[in-house]
Amino acid sequence: MSDSADLERLRGRIDQVDAELLRLLNERASCAEEVASVKRSEGDPRFYRPEREAVILRQVRERNPGPLPDDALVRIFREIMSECLALEEPLKVAYLGPEGTFTHLATRKHFGQAAALQPLTAIDTVFREVESGRAHFGVVPIENSTEGVVTHTVDCFLESPLRICGEVVLPVQHHLLSRSERLEDVQVVMAHPQALAQCRQWLDRELHAAERRHAPSNARAAQDAAELPHAAAIASAVAADRYGLKILVRNIQDRGDNTTRFLVIGRLETGITGRDRTSIMLSTANRPGSLFGLLKPIADAGISLTRIESRPSRCVNWEYVFFLDLVGHQADPAVAACLGELRKSADMLKILGSYPQAAT
C-alpha cells in the first residue's frame, strides 16, 4: 500500500524542520564558542553560569506552547546547554557514587551528559575534591522528604570554604532488584540506611523475615546483590541496568511523594535570578531566648524561612550551629539588611551561598 499524499507532505515538512533544527543547533554551538573566546580575552574564568542556565530553563517552561510537556523540553535544552558548554570548557563534577546512585542521577539531571563525572565513596571526599580544584563542582545529598537532613553534608559545611551554587530536587523511586526470579526467594535485603528507612513499611509487610543489611550506597548494594544468591538490593532502575539485575518489585517506597534534595557545591558566586534561595549557618551561646534572638530579624524582615536544622558546634558541649535556608538572594536588599542584623546578634554567621531554586 502506497503512502497517502498527506503523509508524504507531512514527512517532507518534518525533514525541513529537522534540517532547520540542525542548522540552529550548530549556530548556537558556534555562539557558545565565541562566548568562550570573549571570556578568555577578558580574563573571565566563569564559563559555567548557574543563574543563566536557571533563567533559560525557567523561560523554556513559561514559553512552552505544547504539545511537548515542559519536563521533556527542559531535558532537551539541558542537554543542548551541556554540549555547548563542553565546547567552552568541559566540566569535571564529583559526586557521591558509585554509578547508579540517586546522586548520580541528580548530577546528570543538573549537568547533562557532556559533563565528566567522577564518582567518589564519601561526602567529605566530594568536598575535598572540589576544594583541591581537581573537580569544578560537586553534588551531594542534603535532605529527604521522608527521612530528613543528611547530617554528614551539613557537618562538612562547618569547615569547608565551598559555596552552594545550585540545588537539584529528584523524585526517588525505590525498586527491589535481585538475581532471583521470585520474591519469596529473597533472604537478604541490602541498601543505604536511608533507603531501608524509606521502605520500612513495605519491607515489614512483604519481606519481614529477610535480613536487612546496610550498604554505603544503593548502587553498592546493587553491585553486591549481583554477586550473591538469594539477595536483593533497593536501588534505582538505572542501577538494575548497570549491574544486570531484575526488577522484582517497582516503587516500594512508603511514600509516593518521596523526594530527595541535592546541593551543587563549588567556588562560584551565583548571581540573582529572581527565584533564589540563600543558605546560612548561625551560632550563638546557649542562653535563654538565644534561638528566638537569631530568628527575630528574619521574621521582622518578612523573609520566608524554609528550613532550620541544628548540629553540635564541635567546640563546646551543648552548643549548636543552626543551618537555615531563606527565600531570596543575599544581594536582595531585604535579605542583605536581614543578614546585617543577624551579624549583630549571632556569635557566628557563615553565608554558604545564594543559588537558583530548583523547579519541582
N, C-alpha and C positions, 0 to 999 in steps of 0.2 A: 504494500500500500504506500503510495507516494504521500509525502507531507503536503499539507494544505498551503495555499499561498499565504494565509495569515501567519502560519507557523514559520515559514521561511522568512517573512518580513520581520517578525519578532526576533528571530535568531540573528538576522542581519543587524538589527538595532543593538542587540546585546554585544555583537562583535565590535560595533562602533564605540559603544560605551567602554568596553574593555580596553580598546586602543587608547581612548582618551584618558582613562584611569592610569594606564601605563605611562603615558606622557606626563601626566600631572604628578605622579609619584616620583618620577625621576627629576622633575623640575623642583619638587620640594627637597629632594636629596641634594640637588645642586645648591639650593639656597642654604641648606644646613652646612655644606662645605664652605660656602662663602662666609657664613657667620663665624665658623671656626677660624678662618683666615683673618677676619677683622679682629676677633678676640685676641689672637696671638699677636697681631701687630700692636694692639693696645695694651698688651701685657695682662689681659684679664684671664685668670686661670679657671673661671667658673663656667665650664661647658654645660654642666647639668644644672638646671634651674627648676627646683621642685615647684615653686609658686607658679611659674609659667605653664608647666605641664598640667598642674591642677586646674588652672583657668581654662586651658584649651579643652580638657576633658569635660569640665563643667559646661562649657559652651556647646559641646557635642550633644550632651543630654538636653540642654534647653532648646537647641535649634533643630533637633531631630524631628522631621515631619512624618517619619514612618515610611514604609511598613516595617523596616528593620527595628527591633527593640533597642532601647537605649544601651543596655549592657553589652549587646553584640557590637554596636558601633564603638563603644568605649574600648572594647578589647581590640578591635581593628585599629583604631587610632593609636592605642598604646603601643602596638607592635610597629606601626609606621614610625612613631617617635623614637622607639627603641633602636630601630635600624638606622634612622637618620643620625641619632646621637652617636652611634658606633662609628659613623664616618668622621665625626668630630674628634671623639676620644672614647674608646671602648671602656665602659665602666667595670670595675672589679668590685664585686659585692660579696661580703662574707655573711653567712647565716648559720643558724643552729641546725645542723644536719643530723643524719645523712640525707641523701636524696629520698624524696617521698614523704618527708615530714610536712606538716601543715605550714611550718615556717618556710620551707622550700616553695610551697605553692604560693604563699603570700609574697615571697620575693619575686617570683616570676610574674605574679599579677601586677606588682608595682613597677618593676624594671623591664619587663618584656624578655623575649627570647634572645636578644642580641647581647645582653649583659653577660659578663664572665662571672659565674657564680662559684664560690668556694665554700663547701660545707665544712663546718667545724663541730667539735664534740661538746662544747660547753659555752654558756652565755658569756662568761668572763673572757673566754678566748676570742669571741667575736669582738668584744670591746677592745682587747689588746691588738687585734689585727688591724682595726681601723685606726687606733691611736698611733700605731707604728707607721702608718702610711702604706702598708702593704695592700690594703683594700681602701677604695674610696668611701664606701658606705658599708653598713651592717644592718641586718634585720633580726630583731629579737622579739619574742612574745612578751606582752605586758599584762594582759588580763583576759579572763574568760568569763562569759556571761553567766555561767553556772558555778564555776569554782573560784572566781575572784582573781586577785592580783597574783602575778608571778613575782614572788619576793626576791628571787635572785637577780632579776633585772633591775628592780628598784635599788637594791643594795649596790649594784655596780655603778649606779649614777652618783653614789655618795663620794667616790674618789675619782671618777673619770672626768676629764676635761671635755668629753664629746658632747655634742648637742643633738637634740631631736630635730630631724629635718622633715619628717613626714610620718604618716600613720597608714596602716592597712587594716581594714576590717574584713574578716573572712568567715563566711558561714562554715561551720565544722560539721561534716557528716562522717560519723564513725561507722566502719564496716568490720565485720568479723571475717578475717582471712585465714585460710588454712590449706594444707595439702590434703586434708581429709575430705571425703565426699559427704559425710553425714555429720550433723550437729552432735548427735549422741556419741560420736567417737572422740570428741574433744575432751581431753583430760586436764590441759593447762591453757590458761589464757594469759598472754603477755601484752603489756602496754606501758606507756608512761603513766605514772601515778595519777596525773590529771585526767587522762583518758579513761582509766579504770573508774575514777570517781564520777566522771560524766556519764558512764554507762552502768552505774551501780545497780539501779533498779532492774534493768534488763538482765544483767548477769545473775542477780538474786533469783529472778523468775525462771530463766531459761537454762542457766548453767551453774546452779547453786552448788553442785558437787565438785566443780572444776577448781583446781588450784589457780590462784591469781598471783602472777609474778611481775614485779616491777622491771621496767627496762629504761635505759637512758632516753630513749625516744620511741615513738611508734614505729618509725622506719626500721630502727634496730630490732624491735620486736618482730617485724615482718621478716627481716633477714634471718633471725633465729628460727622463726616458725617454718621457714622454707627448708631448714635442715633437720627439724625434729618431727617424728611421727606423733600423732595424737595431740599436737599443739596448735594453737590458734593465736593470732595477733589482732589487736584493734588498731586499725590504721585506715589510710585513705585508699581510694580506688587506684590512684597513681602508684602507691606502694604495692598493690596487688599486681599491677602490670610489671613494675620494676623488678619484683622478686619472684615472679612466676607462681603466685598463689591464687586460689579460687576465692571468690566472694561467697561465703556460705550464707550470710545474712547482711542485708543492707540497712543502714540508718538505725543503729542500735542505741544511739544516744538517747538519754532520758527526756531531753527537751528538744522539741522540733526547731526552736529558735536558737539553738546552741551556736554561739559566735565567739571568735577569738580576735582580739585586737593586737596588732604588732606595731612596733616602732622602728622607723628608719633612723639610724644614728650615723653621724658624720661630723665634720668640722665646719660645715657650711652654715652661714646665717641666711635664713629663708625670709623672703620679702612678703609683703602683705598681699592677700588675695581677696579679702572681704569676708571670708568664711574660715576663720583660723582658730587655733587652739594654742594656749600657752601653758607649758608645764613648769612648775617651780618646786623647789624644796625649801622648807622653812624649819627652823628650830627655835625653841625658847626654853627658859628654865622651867622646871617643874614646880609651879606655884599656883594657887587658886586663881582661876579665871584666865590663865595664860592662853589656852586654846581659843577662848572667846575673844581675847585681845588680838589674836592673829587673824581671826576670821572677820572681825568687825569692819576693817577697811574694805574688804571685798563686798560685804553686804551694803555698806554705805555708798559704794560706787555703783551699785546696781549691776554688778558683773556676775554672770552665772558661773557657779562652781559645780563642775560635772563629776568630780571625783576627789576624794581625800583618803589617803592611806597613811598609816603610821608605821615606822620601823625604828628599832633601837638605834640610838645615836652612835653606839660603839665607843663612846668616850666616858660617859657617866652612867652608872646603873639607874634604870627607871627614868631616863630622859630619852626623848624621842625626836626623830626627824619626820616631818609631815610632807608627803608627796601630793601635790594638788594640780588639778587640771582646770584652767579657766577658759571661758569662751572669749576669744578676741586675740589680737596680736599685741605684743609688747610695745610696738610703735604706735598703737591706737592711743589717742590722748587719754581716754578714761582708764585704760589698762596701765599706761605709763604712770599716771598720777597715783593709781592704786598701789603699784609696785613701790613707788616712792614712799608712801605711807607705811607699807609693810617693812621697808628697810629701817624705819624708825623704831618699830615695835618688836621686830624679830632679832634674836641673837645672831641668826644666820639666814640669809636669803640667797639662794642659788637659782638663777634662771636657766632651765635646761633647754629651752628653745621655744620658738613660735613656729607653727607649721600649718599647712592646709588641713582642714578637717576632711577625713575620708568620706566618700559617698557610701551610704549604706543601702 
